[in-house]
Every structure is written in structure tokens, then in C-alpha cells.
Amino acid sequence: MTVGHSEGRSALVTVRPMTADEFDNWRERSIRGFADDFALATGRHVEAAAEHSRGLFGKLLPDGLDTDGTWLLKVLDETRTEVGTLWVGPHPERTDTAYVYDIEILETHRGRGLGRAAMTAAERLVGDAGIGEIGLNVFGFNVAARRLYDSLGYRVVATQMAKSLARTRPEIPTVG
């Protein structure tokens, strides 16, 4: 599927299914990337975040590349150069909604409208499959992604917030 975008800068992407080798490489890299982001967003220790990430991937992709109702895609630019990946699957709680679990545009290709075009491709895939809504999660620190999703018409459904109460232990004065 080839999708173009024409607001301001024009970007054109093609998405194609991952191969088995590409999936294996992507899976390991994506598990680590999600764990790093999850640790940063939640303050959890990176090892705990990695364990959480591996568990989620196992649950969401029980049959790997062949998981039912799931698109695991490579994103290619107009020259057919690989510029990113896209994972869309069933919503974890709603049967009438799809979910963007992961979208990544390689850092060297960002700022060219490729993420916007990839999201448009995801929306088209989901719509062509007869699914009426698409959702996603974005970590609060990812301001660029939040701006992109806002500009594409995504609405905030819920906001989770946390405050760390960890503090340094006060020194107790010694007497004597």
C-alpha cells in the first residue's frame, strides 16, 4: 500500500509486511526500546521495565509474525528505502477498535512527514479492514509524537499521572 500526504511538505510512503528475519530483529529492538521508554516514563528500574516489555510482547504477539488481526510492517519512502516500522493490531480491550502498538521512523529520516504518512497508511489499513476506530498510547515525554497525533485528529481519552515520593533520607544529627 502506498500512501501520500500533501500538507506542506509532501511525503509518500509504502508499507509492506515484515519478513520473518525482519520480524526477529524488530522484535528484539522494539522490546528494548519500549522498556527504555517505559522506564523513563514510569521511573521503574530498567530491568523491571524490560521484564514488563517482554511479557507484553508475548501476550500481544502470541504467534509472532502470524498473530491474527495484526499488521507488522516496514515503512518505505518514495525511493523504496526502509525508513521505519509500524505495528497495528487488535485493541487490548475493545473488539471494535484497532491499536497502533508501535510506530518508529528512523532518526535520520524524521522531519520529512514520513510518520504522518505512515499513520495515514495505518488508518487506511484499519478502515479497509472494516474497523471503525483506531487508538494508541503515547508517553507524556514524547512531545513530537503527541503533536503529530493531535494534528491528525486523535483525541485524549485518558491521562495517567504520577508523582515520585522518593526523597533522600534526612541526616539525623548526632549528639555527643
C-alpha positions in Angstrom: 0.0 0.0 0.0 1.3 3.4 -1.0 0.1 6.5 0.9 0.9 10.1 0.2 0.5 13.2 2.3 0.3 16.7 0.9 0.0 19.3 3.7 3.1 21.5 3.4 5.9 19.1 2.6 4.8 16.1 0.6 5.7 12.7 1.8 5.0 9.3 0.2 5.4 6.0 2.0 4.7 2.4 1.1 4.1 -0.2 3.8 4.8 -3.8 3.3 4.7 -6.9 5.6 7.9 -7.7 7.5 9.8 -10.9 6.6 10.5 -13.4 9.4 14.1 -12.2 9.7 13.0 -8.6 9.8 10.4 -9.5 12.5 13.0 -11.2 14.7 15.3 -8.2 14.5 12.5 -5.7 15.0 11.0 -7.6 18.0 14.2 -7.6 20.0 14.9 -3.9 19.2 11.3 -2.9 19.9 11.2 -4.8 23.2 14.3 -2.9 24.4 13.0 0.4 23.0 9.7 0.1 24.8 11.4 -1.0 28.0 13.6 2.1 27.9 10.7 4.4 27.3 8.6 2.7 29.9 11.3 3.0 32.5 11.8 6.7 31.6 8.1 7.4 31.8 7.3 5.5 35.0 10.6 5.7 36.9 10.8 1.9 37.1 14.1 0.2 37.1 15.1 -0.7 33.5 15.3 -4.4 34.3 11.8 -4.4 35.7 10.7 -2.4 32.6 12.4 -5.0 30.3 10.6 -7.9 32.0 7.3 -6.0 31.6 8.0 -5.3 28.0 8.9 -9.0 27.2 5.6 -10.0 28.9 3.5 -7.6 26.9 5.1 -8.6 23.6 4.5 -12.3 24.4 0.8 -11.6 25.2 0.2 -9.3 22.2 2.1 -11.3 19.7 1.5 -14.9 20.8 2.0 -16.3 17.2 4.7 -13.8 16.4 4.5 -12.6 12.8 1.4 -14.8 12.2 -0.6 -13.3 15.1 -4.2 -12.9 13.9 -5.5 -9.4 13.1 -2.1 -7.9 13.3 -0.1 -5.9 10.8 3.7 -5.9 11.2 5.0 -3.6 8.5 8.1 -2.0 7.1 7.7 1.7 6.1 9.5 2.7 2.9 10.0 6.1 1.5 9.4 7.2 -2.2 12.8 5.7 -3.1 11.9 2.4 -1.5 14.4 2.9 1.3 13.4 1.4 4.6 12.6 4.4 6.9 10.7 2.7 9.8 8.3 0.2 11.1 4.6 0.0 12.0 2.7 -2.4 14.3 -1.1 -2.3 14.3 -3.3 -4.9 16.0 -6.4 -5.5 17.9 -7.2 -3.1 20.7 -6.4 -4.7 24.1 -9.9 -4.1 25.5 -12.2 -3.2 22.6 -13.1 -5.6 19.8 -14.3 -2.8 17.5 -11.1 -0.8 17.6 -7.6 -1.3 16.2 -4.5 -0.1 18.1 -1.1 1.3 17.0 1.3 -0.5 19.3 4.5 0.8 17.7 5.5 3.3 15.0 9.1 4.2 14.5 10.6 6.4 11.9 14.4 6.1 11.9 16.0 9.2 13.4 17.9 10.1 10.2 14.6 10.2 8.3 12.5 12.2 10.8 11.0 15.6 10.0 10.0 14.8 6.4 6.3 13.9 7.1 7.0 10.1 6.9 5.5 9.5 10.4 2.3 11.3 9.3 2.2 9.3 6.1 2.7 6.0 8.0 -0.1 6.9 10.4 -2.3 7.6 7.4 -1.4 4.2 6.0 -2.3 2.6 9.3 -5.7 4.4 9.3 -6.3 3.2 5.7 -5.4 -0.4 6.5 -7.7 -0.4 9.6 -10.6 1.3 7.7 -10.2 -1.1 4.7 -10.5 -4.0 7.2 -13.9 -2.6 8.3 -12.7 -1.4 11.7 -14.2 2.0 12.7 -11.7 3.3 15.2 -8.0 3.3 15.9 -6.3 4.1 19.2 -2.8 4.4 20.5 -0.8 5.3 23.6 1.9 7.9 23.7 4.2 8.6 26.6 3.9 12.1 28.1 7.6 13.0 27.4 7.2 12.3 23.7 6.1 15.8 22.7 6.8 15.4 19.0 4.6 12.3 18.7 1.8 14.0 20.8 1.8 16.9 18.4 1.6 14.6 15.4 -1.3 12.7 16.8 -3.1 15.9 17.8 -2.7 17.2 14.3 -4.1 14.0 12.8 -7.2 14.4 14.9 -6.6 11.9 17.7 -8.3 12.9 21.0 -7.1 12.3 24.5 -9.1 9.5 26.0 -7.4 9.3 29.4 -4.4 10.8 31.1 -2.4 8.9 33.7 -0.2 10.9 36.0 2.2 10.0 38.8 4.4 11.8 41.3 7.5 10.3 42.8 7.5 10.5 46.6 11.1 9.2 46.9 13.2 11.5 48.8 16.6 11.5 50.4 16.8 10.3 53.9 17.4 13.3 56.2 20.6 13.1 58.2 20.0 12.7 61.9 22.2 14.9 64.0 24.5 13.1 66.3 24.7 14.1 69.9 27.8 14.0 71.8 
